[in-house]
Amino acid sequence: MLLSTELIELVAQSCDSIQDRARLATINRKWHAACIRSLFQKVVIHSPRQCAAFFRHLDDFCKRGWLSYVHQLDLSSFTARGSGWTEAQANELICPKRMGKLLGGCTRVRELYVGEQVMSAFIDPDVLRIVFFQCPRLQVFDFCGCCDAKLAGAMTKVIEDEPKRMIDSLHSVSFYMCMSLKQSSFFIPFFKKTTRLVRLDLSHSRISSDLFTHIDPASLTHLSLQGCHGITCCNTPLIPFLHRATALVELNLTMAFNGMPTSQFCSFCLVRILQVIGVDMPSLHTLHLGGHIHLDDGILSHVQSSTLYRLERLSLSSSPSITLYGLLTHVIDRAPKLYYLNIADTPLALDFTKYLMVLLERCNNIQVLEVGNVTGNYARSDNPKQWQSIWSLITHGRRTYYSRTHDTTKDPRFVCSNKLPMTDSTPDSPMLKYWCYSY
């Protein structure tokens, strides 16, 4: 029986390993052509040895047109650590010339993930010009950890040199921890070139509230401003911007630093933000509102019933002023769909007997309760075995959870991401997984 090319591709995609796909490609020419497409759809380069092998065949890949099959190019986890290569050798290998040739061949790339260790390959303006203006199908751009002033200058120059060209296809953008990118010279002119943003992650970047006058939030579904300490509340464009972001399903306004609250948002503006969420964001189901010094029971009482009814994930981490009574009365008892709650680095997470035991008894709908490092308190509780049959204590990287023992539908480690993912799927990249679920 002859199989269609599409069916062969499905068979190849169902294989667990790249080696299995490569073996399928040896069956005959038809299988080879279909499996090559499957092999090149996702290119992940994570080590110098793998990178060297890939670049040895780069000319052949370009000649055969195989790079045009690439839909996802993931360079986020590239590192020389543990490889036997020095960083200088790795940087020499993954140089701007080779990177330009690779990106130039990936004419149909849709997702590009760039990590800190490959930033030196993007310092050439020609490489950046390919990314921004010569990848017509690029939809996702995740640029994580840009702290190099030279690279920031190169990115600024590329945007300045093309004042009339737009970046139409790009709809999901992350500049996570890009501390060297300046608002006036890069962010404002860059976002003026975008036409439709769906996911936007500016966490831990040096932006101020003035940036929001240059971004159209109409199509935004996911927005993360975590750790953007330059944002202020009163008489700034922030709240009018949120008022127009009517399609949001996830909003991250957490402002903690190393578990300490750092936001000086006033009580009045926090109430206004909650009112905007209740009235203008009918689809919002994930809200991160940790690290606000003035967030207390009085503020929580202003969360509207419509908001609480649809909330599925809520983070109130590093909120020193909330009480057990306020959390139970104003949130837990009014949120029937809430299955994830983060109270890490709050007084409620520090005493198992006084607070956590009551929360665990009252959280009928909650499946995952993130509490931070409380292993010692759990071990000293009067009757831990009683709770082990209902709740499991799970530590993953820097994060610690109570998860219902009987619930196997969701892995608690991957229920709620700190870094905003650029797609709905859990990232395959180890580095992105770390930032999302372990940090």
Buried (B, 14 or more C-beta within 10 A) or exposed (E): EEEEEEEBBEBBBEBEEEEEBBEBBEEEEEBBEBBBBBBBBBBBBBBBBEBBEBBEEBEEBBEEEBBBBBBBBBBBBBBBEEBEBEEEEBBEBBBBEBBBBBBBBBBBBBBBBBBBBBBBBBBBBBBBBBBBBEBEEBBBBBBBBBEBEEBBBBBBBBBEEBEEEEBEBBBBBBBBBBBBBBBEBBBBBBBBBBEEBBBBBBBBBBBBBBBBEBBBBEBBBBBBBBBBBEBBBEEBBBBEBBBBBBBBBBBBBBBBEEBEBBBEBBBEBBBBBBBBBBEBBBEBBBBBBBBBBBBBBBBBEBBEEBBBEBBBBBBBBBBBBBBBEBBBBBBBEBBEEBBBBBBBBBBBBBBBEEBBBBBBEEBEEBBBBBBBBBEEBBEEBEEEEEBEEEBBBBEEEEBBBBBBEEEEEBBBBEBBBBBBBBEEEBBBBEBBBBBBBBE
